[in-house]
Each structure stands twice: as structure tokens, then as C-alpha cells.
């Protein structure tokens, strides 16, 4: 059978697990949630994507290949 479109493979994020931790940062005022990585040594947060719903959260967790994620305010 002839296929016009390929199935989309999920993106994978590579990060140094010894120095960075995937985190969801939540705003107290607006409730906005942003997924990213927190540097374990400096505490600096690097945002990757906005989390609008459960689908976005699952996508980020799949990209990082994790099953649990920490939320911080």
C-alpha cells in the first residue's frame, strides 16, 4: 500500500540527568504552567513548553521519558 504521510515519531529531549531535573513551574496568580528543566546546582529554570492541558503534560513527560514530574510554585 502507498502511504502519503509518515507516522509522526515523538520528539525526545536529551538532558544531563546529573545536573538537570524536569519540572513543572506553576504561577500562583494566573495558574499558568510551564514545563522545563531546573539546574540542580544553580536553581536556574529553563522553560521548554507551555502546559495547557493533560495532553501537553503527557507529551512533555514522553519527550523526557519520565513517569513522574515535580511541580513547584
Secondary structure by P-SEA (a helix, b strand, c coil): cccccccccbbbbbcccccbbbbbbbbccccbbbbbbbcccccbbbbccccccaaaaaaaaaaacccbbbbcc
